[in-house]
Amino acid sequence: MEPGRPENDLVKRLIRGDKKSFEEIYCIYHDRLFNFAGEYIGSRDDTADLIQNVFTKLWVNRKRLASDSNIGAWLFTVTRNEAISFLEHRRIVLAHQNIEQTRANRANMLALKQIRLSDDTLFNIYDIIGRSIENMPPQCRKVFLMSRVRRMTYEHIARKLSISVKTVESHMSAALAILRKSLSDYLTLALIISLAI
């Protein structure tokens, strides 16, 4: 903060929409807020996104501030609330992923128990699956591998690729259709393989 320029002056100018005052507040508090949130969030990328949200909220809500607002306290409170929301969302996602992982493990176990084939037949099937995955359109293949290999939820995939959940579902439907077509000679195993991959 420049000498002789009290914080209240910055807040008053911010309320009027002065971008220079916003930049000054950003410079004063960014690193402190980042370090504070980072202690709880862990990931630097997630922390950076969170702090960006905090300053976006500051600008959007600037006209609701009182001219004598303690801007530091306001920013730390919003940062704390954003961190709590982020961690709660992360907890829900992880719980959901654990449920999906448990279901996938159970399905894989049942699938393996039902397979009664020669080694040559199995290798042939997995060779077909491998080639089918390689020949999928790039985005379709990426979505499929993120879902079935990395065990990511559709919501997580959508965020990572900046696409909608509906688009993720569409790619997965296309990928499974490709696999079903490739495995048409092994119809009796189609359901087992679709569970196992």
ZIPE-V969622 format. One record per pair of residues at least 6 apart in sequence whose C-alpha atoms are under 8 Angstrom apart, sorted by the first residue. I is the first residue (numbers start at 1). J is the second residue. D is the distance in whole Angstrom. If there is no record, write none. Layout:
# ZIPE-V969622
I:J:D  I:J:D
This chain:
# ZIPE-V969622
1:7:8  1:24:7  1:28:7  7:71:8  8:67:7  8:68:6  8:69:7  8:70:8  10:21:5  10:22:8  10:24:8  10:25:7  11:21:7  11:65:8  11:67:6  11:68:7  11:69:7  11:71:7  12:67:5  12:68:8  13:21:6  14:21:6  14:22:6  14:59:8  14:62:6  15:62:5  15:63:5  15:64:8  15:65:7  15:67:8  16:63:7  17:62:8  22:59:7  26:55:7  29:72:7  30:51:8  33:51:7  33:75:8  33:76:7  33:79:7  34:47:7  34:48:7  34:51:6  37:47:6  37:51:8  37:79:7  37:80:7  37:83:7  38:44:7  38:47:6  40:83:7  41:47:6  41:83:7  41:87:7  50:79:8  50:82:7  50:83:7  51:79:7  54:75:7  54:78:6  54:79:6  54:82:7  58:75:8  97:151:8  97:152:7  97:153:7  101:151:7  104:195:8  107:195:6  107:196:7  108:195:6  108:196:5  108:197:8  111:192:5  111:193:7  111:195:7  111:196:6  112:196:8  114:192:8  115:192:8  125:183:7  128:182:7  128:183:7  129:179:7  129:182:7  129:183:8  132:178:7  132:179:6  132:182:7  133:141:6  133:175:8  133:179:8  134:141:7  136:175:7  136:178:8  139:171:8  140:171:5  140:172:7  140:174:7  140:175:6  141:175:7  143:157:7  143:168:7  143:171:7  143:172:7  144:171:7  144:172:6  144:175:7  146:152:6  146:157:7  147:153:6  147:154:7  147:157:8  148:197:6  149:197:8  154:165:6  154:168:6  154:169:7  155:165:6  157:165:8  157:168:7  158:164:5  158:165:5  158:167:8  158:168:6  176:194:8  180:190:7  183:190:6  184:190:8
